[in-house]
Amino acid sequence: MELREIQTFLQAAQLKSFSKAAKHLGYSQAAVTIQIKNLEEELGIHLFDRIGKQTILTHQGAIFYDYAISIMKDLECAKAAVTESTELTGALTIGTIESICASIFPPLLEQFHKLHPKVKISIVLDSPDVLLDRMNKNAIDLVYLLDQRIYDHKWEKVLEEPEDIVFVSSSDHPCAKKTAQTKQPLTLEEILPENFLLTEKDASYRFVLDRYLAANSLKIEPFLEIGNTEFIINLLKNNAGLSLLPEFSVKNEVTAGRLSILPIKDFHMKIWRQILYHKDKWITREMNAFIELAKQIS
C-alpha cells in the first residue's frame, strides 16, 4: 500500500469523481483508476460504487476513509515534528463575505502579515452557501462568515461571536433627526416605506429580515440590491436612504457622526460571526495562526 494511493483515494472520495481527483492531483484518469484498483486488491474490498456519473463510497470504503484521514494526519504531524521551522511560509485560502472582508479583515490581515510576512493569503468572496460548498471540496482552508448558527457534523467551528444587525441611515436623514429629537424608537411601519438599499436576498441577515417581516405580515421593497456593503455605506452617507447592516460594518461611520443607528421598537436582530473548517482537513500551522489571531481580535 502506497501513500500516493491513499491520497488518491481521499481525493476521489472527497470530490466524488475519479476525473476531478485526477485533475486535482495532476494525474491521468487512467492512473487514478489503476491506483484505486491496486488499493482495492490489496485490501480485498470494493471501495467505490460507480453508478452512472456518480462515484460513491461503499460501506467498507467509508470505514477505510476514516482510517485514511488518520494516516495522512499522522504523516503530516511526523513531517512537521522533524522539518518545520519557526517561520511560517505556506499558503492560506480563506473564504468570507463582503461585509466581513471590508470591515474586519483589513486590521486582521494587516496584523497577520506583520507576524507572518512569508505566508501567501488568498481571499475568496461569495455567499455562505457557495463558500461552504467550496470548503467541502477542499478549495478553501477556512470560511469566515456571518450567518445564523451553523451546525454540521462535517465542519469544525472555532469561532462563534454574536453581532447586532441594525437599521442605519445618514445622520441627516429625517428618521435619524426624528429619533434624536424625540428620544423615542421608530416602528417598522414607519420606516418600511422609506427608500432602502439592501444586500441581495441570499445574504444571511437579509434572509432573516425577510422571514421576520413575512411572519408579521410586512414586507420591504428596496430600490437597490447589491452585495457590496461599502457601496451601500457610501450611498447612505450621501443620504440616499436606509439600510440594514451589521453594526460592526458601520461602527466607524457612526462614531464619526456621519451615520446613525435607528432604534426600532420591538426589533432586535442578532447573527453570528463564525469560522469553520472541514473536519477532515489537516490543520496547517498557517491555519492555526490565523484562527488564534482572529480569536484575539474578535
C-alpha positions in Angstrom: 0.0 0.0 0.0 1.5 3.3 -1.1 0.8 6.7 0.4 0.0 8.2 -3.0 -2.7 5.5 -3.4 -4.2 6.6 -0.1 -4.0 10.3 -1.2 -5.7 9.5 -4.5 -8.4 7.6 -2.7 -9.1 10.5 -0.4 -9.3 13.0 -3.2 -11.7 10.7 -5.2 -13.8 10.3 -2.1 -14.0 14.0 -1.3 -14.6 15.1 -4.9 -16.9 12.1 -5.6 -15.2 11.8 -9.0 -12.2 10.0 -10.4 -11.8 12.6 -13.2 -11.9 15.5 -10.8 -9.4 13.7 -8.5 -7.1 13.2 -11.5 -7.3 16.9 -12.4 -6.7 18.0 -8.8 -3.7 15.7 -8.4 -2.2 16.2 -11.9 -2.7 12.5 -12.9 -4.5 11.0 -15.9 -7.9 9.4 -15.1 -6.4 6.0 -16.0 -3.7 6.5 -13.4 -6.3 7.2 -10.7 -8.3 4.2 -11.7 -5.2 2.0 -11.5 -4.3 3.3 -8.1 -7.7 2.7 -6.7 -7.8 -0.8 -8.2 -4.4 -1.6 -6.6 -5.7 -0.4 -3.3 -8.9 -2.4 -3.5 -6.9 -5.6 -4.5 -4.5 -5.2 -1.6 -7.4 -4.5 0.9 -9.6 -7.2 -0.6 -12.6 -4.9 -0.7 -14.6 -2.7 -3.0 -14.1 1.0 -2.1 -16.4 2.8 -4.6 -19.7 2.2 -6.3 -19.6 3.9 -9.7 -23.2 4.2 -11.0 -23.7 6.4 -14.0 -21.9 9.7 -13.3 -21.9 9.1 -9.5 -18.9 7.9 -7.6 -19.9 7.0 -4.0 -18.1 5.2 -1.2 -19.2 1.8 -0.3 -19.8 0.9 3.3 -16.3 -0.6 3.6 -14.9 2.4 1.7 -16.4 4.8 4.2 -14.8 2.8 7.1 -11.4 2.9 5.3 -11.9 6.6 4.6 -11.8 7.5 8.3 -8.6 5.5 8.8 -7.0 7.0 5.7 -7.7 10.5 7.0 -6.0 9.5 10.3 -3.0 8.0 8.4 -2.4 11.3 6.5 -2.8 13.4 9.6 -0.3 11.3 11.4 2.1 11.6 8.5 1.8 15.4 8.4 2.4 15.5 12.2 5.5 13.4 11.7 6.8 15.6 8.9 6.1 18.8 10.9 7.9 17.4 14.0 11.2 16.8 12.2 11.2 19.6 9.5 9.2 22.6 10.5 11.0 25.9 11.2 9.7 28.6 13.5 8.8 30.8 10.5 5.5 30.2 8.6 6.0 30.2 4.8 2.9 28.3 3.5 -0.3 29.4 1.8 -3.8 30.1 3.2 -7.1 30.4 1.3 -9.9 32.0 3.3 -13.5 32.3 2.1 -15.6 35.1 3.5 -18.4 37.5 2.8 -18.1 41.1 1.6 -19.1 42.8 4.9 -16.5 41.0 6.9 -13.9 41.5 4.3 -14.5 45.2 4.2 -14.6 45.9 7.9 -13.0 43.1 9.9 -10.3 41.8 7.6 -8.2 44.9 7.0 -6.8 45.1 10.6 -6.8 41.4 11.0 -4.8 40.7 7.8 -2.5 43.6 8.4 -1.6 42.2 11.8 -1.3 38.7 10.4 1.1 39.9 7.7 3.3 41.6 10.3 3.5 38.4 12.3 3.9 36.1 9.3 5.2 38.1 6.3 6.0 35.0 4.2 2.5 33.5 4.2 0.7 33.9 1.0 -3.0 34.6 1.6 -5.9 34.3 -1.0 -9.3 35.6 -0.2 -12.5 34.2 -1.8 -15.6 36.3 -1.7 -19.0 34.7 -2.1 -22.3 33.8 -0.4 -22.1 31.5 2.6 -23.6 28.5 0.7 -21.0 28.8 -2.1 -18.2 29.2 0.4 -19.2 26.1 2.4 -19.6 24.1 -0.7 -16.1 25.1 -1.9 -14.7 24.2 1.6 -16.3 20.7 1.3 -14.4 20.3 -2.0 -11.1 21.3 -0.3 -10.8 24.5 -2.4 -10.9 26.7 0.7 -9.0 26.2 4.0 -11.2 28.3 6.3 -14.6 30.0 6.0 -15.2 33.2 8.0 -18.9 34.1 7.6 -21.8 35.9 9.1 -24.9 33.7 9.4 -27.3 32.0 11.7 -25.7 29.4 13.9 -24.3 26.7 11.7 -24.2 23.1 12.8 -22.9 20.3 10.6 -21.0 17.1 11.5 -18.7 17.7 8.5 -17.4 21.0 9.9 -15.4 22.2 12.9 -16.4 25.6 14.3 -13.5 27.5 16.1 -15.2 30.9 16.5 -18.8 32.0 17.2 -19.5 35.6 18.2 -22.9 37.3 18.2 -23.3 40.5 16.2 -26.1 43.0 16.1 -27.8 43.8 12.8 -29.2 47.3 12.7 -31.1 49.7 10.6 -28.9 52.7 9.7 -29.2 55.9 7.8 -27.3 59.2 7.3 -27.3 61.4 10.4 -29.1 64.0 8.3 -31.9 61.6 7.3 -35.4 62.7 8.7 -35.7 59.3 10.5 -32.4 59.9 12.3 -33.4 63.5 13.2 -36.7 62.4 14.5 -35.3 59.8 16.9 -32.7 62.4 18.0 -35.4 64.9 18.8 -38.0 62.7 20.4 -35.6 60.2 22.1 -38.2 57.5 21.1 -37.7 54.5 18.8 -39.3 54.3 15.4 -41.6 51.5 14.4 -41.1 49.1 11.5 -44.3 50.5 9.9 -42.8 54.0 9.9 -39.5 53.1 8.2 -40.6 50.4 5.7 -42.0 53.0 3.2 -38.6 54.7 3.1 -36.0 54.2 0.3 -34.0 51.1 1.2 -30.6 49.9 -0.1 -30.2 46.2 0.8 -27.9 43.3 0.2 -29.2 40.5 -2.1 -31.8 38.1 -0.8 -29.3 35.3 -0.3 -27.3 37.4 2.2 -27.8 35.9 5.6 -29.1 38.8 7.5 -31.3 39.9 4.6 -32.9 36.4 4.6 -33.6 36.7 8.3 -35.2 40.1 7.9 -37.4 39.0 5.1 -38.5 36.0 7.1 -39.2 38.2 10.2 -41.3 40.7 8.2 -43.3 37.9 6.5 -44.1 36.4 9.9 -45.6 39.8 10.8 -47.4 40.3 7.5 -44.9 43.0 6.4 -42.6 43.3 3.5 -39.8 45.5 2.3 -39.3 46.8 -1.3 -35.7 48.1 -1.7 -34.9 50.3 -4.6 -31.4 48.9 -4.8 -30.0 45.5 -4.1 -26.2 45.0 -4.1 -23.7 42.7 -2.4 -21.1 45.5 -1.8 -21.5 46.7 1.7 -19.0 49.6 1.3 -21.0 50.8 -1.7 -24.2 50.8 0.4 -22.4 52.7 3.2 -21.2 55.4 0.8 -24.7 55.9 -0.6 -26.0 56.1 3.0 -23.5 58.9 3.8 -25.0 60.8 0.8 -28.4 60.4 2.4 -29.7 58.1 -0.3 -31.9 56.1 2.1 -31.9 53.4 4.8 -30.3 50.0 5.1 -29.9 47.0 7.4 -26.3 46.2 8.1 -24.1 44.5 10.7 -23.3 47.1 13.4 -19.6 46.4 13.2 -19.6 47.4 9.5 -20.8 50.9 10.3 -19.2 51.5 13.6 -16.6 53.9 12.4 -19.0 56.0 10.4 -21.4 56.1 13.4 -18.6 57.2 15.7 -17.6 59.9 13.2 -21.2 61.2 13.2 -21.8 60.5 9.5 -24.3 57.7 10.0 -26.9 56.9 12.7 -28.2 53.7 14.0 -32.0 53.8 14.1 -33.6 52.3 17.2 -36.7 50.3 16.2 -39.4 49.4 18.7 -39.5 45.6 19.5 -36.9 44.8 16.8 -33.7 43.1 17.8 -31.7 41.0 15.3 -28.6 39.1 16.1 -26.5 36.9 13.8 -23.1 35.1 14.4 -19.6 35.6 13.1 -18.3 32.1 12.6 -15.0 30.5 11.5 -15.2 26.9 10.2 -13.1 24.3 8.6 -13.8 20.8 7.3 -13.3 18.1 10.0 -11.2 16.1 7.6 -8.9 19.0 6.8 -5.3 18.8 8.1 -4.8 21.9 10.2 -1.7 23.6 8.9 0.3 26.0 11.1 -0.8 28.8 8.9 -4.5 28.0 9.6 -3.9 27.7 13.3 -2.1 31.0 13.4 -4.9 32.8 11.6 -7.5 31.2 13.9 -5.7 32.2 17.0 -5.2 35.8 15.8 -8.9 36.0 14.7 -10.0 35.0 18.2 -7.8 37.6 19.8 -9.0 40.4 17.5 -12.7 39.4 17.7 
